[in-house]
């Protein structure tokens, strides 16, 4: 079926090793960009057994936490996926379905003790209960909400640019950063609320705890051994933190958790049954059994898991399965190591990057099979103020990178990309494109440029479509 769409993208951004000429000005080229730090064993790697605890000099006394507000249930439950620009999708009893009425561009998800699920967008919070969505305008924490957590009395906490917002009894309260700690700078790394209502807030090098209506701070930085903090979790009466090294903190006892001879620059953390700590890195997953029980790793480099593009979020269900929200679709690693992945185009209800994920209890039964990738064709024209842009290399992919290595294109690290060259009239066409959301990048002279038009293209594309995006117009 041929369909024409009134899509005109009007801004372009050139790619180079330091930014975009459309945004910053100046001459730019395909200069090389340093790759991310490799996940390999450094020369100074510890020779301790993976999972062993090594006591550290305490940086201070951290209150002993209660458990999570919504503890992991030993029963099956649904999984929820926040889809870039596509609202919320649920997987339950092996079936994917779109949750109607949910907002686009969900940033975070949090369960509540009343059985509802809270959804966070940049300026609002949304409550999903019994299939109905209630939206509340944000008034706390400044702007650009980033994290959400719910307390034991269904009070809702959010982090923002300038501090925290607390929504309770239908009213917002604002807590500015200087009220937490005058030295707090930058964004917060994570936020948790325990079953007794304590709030655990992590900044770059400090742990902030709210209890008995006051904030206390424990600084983790030191000249000899700085600890840079990331995500955290509450389990077994302790605070576990993904940091420069994995940490376990209980009261005045601080421990480093050994990763053995392996090194992982982790971004996310989770805990499965039987003391199995799980860490998600840039392109790998590590399971650590606490107490020296060893480790198991899964990596895209070794082929244990598929190349899916960027990892965005991570959740461990109560049977120990790893759920990974990726740019290319959701992935699940079972407790015995079996990997299941739904690439873009295989699930119509997942038309874009998976930005956040939440799994209730043991999680749902998975579909028996991964369906075939459904595809369509995309065509259009590329033009600037002088007219059609002829004989220009152009690519389509989900998330072109503003930084790329020498010899690569902005689409090189995406799980899917297609390349073409524009015709004399600026026309281009791509066939066999998996259903999903896309952006375009083109090369004019020595510079790669990404089209920046707000919402991405083609989210409503159907299998077999000849999808005409119209003119991609470049400033």
Secondary structure, 3 states (H helix, E strand, C coil): CEEECCCCECEEEEECCCCCHHHHCCCCCCCCCCCCCCCCCCCCCCCCCCCCEEEECCCCCECCCCCECCCCCCCCCCEEEEECCCEEEEEECCEEEEECCCCCCCCEEEECCCCCEEEECCCEEEEEECCEEEEEECCCCCCCCCEEEECCCCCEEEECCCEEEEEECCEEEEEEHHHHCCCCCCCCCEEEEECCCCEEEEECCEEEEEECCEEEEEECCCCCCCCCEEEEEEECCEEEEEECCCEEEEECEEEEECCCCCCCCEEEEEECHHHEEEEEECCEEEEEECCCCCEEEEECCCCCCCCCCCEEEEEECCCCCEEEEECCEEEEECCCCCEEECCCCCCCCCCCCEEEEEECCCCCCCCCCCCCCCEEEEEEEEEECCEECCCCEEEEECCCCCCCCCCCCCCCCCCCEEEEECCCCCEEEEEEEECCCEEEEEEECCEEEEEECCCCECCCCCCCCEEEEEEEECC
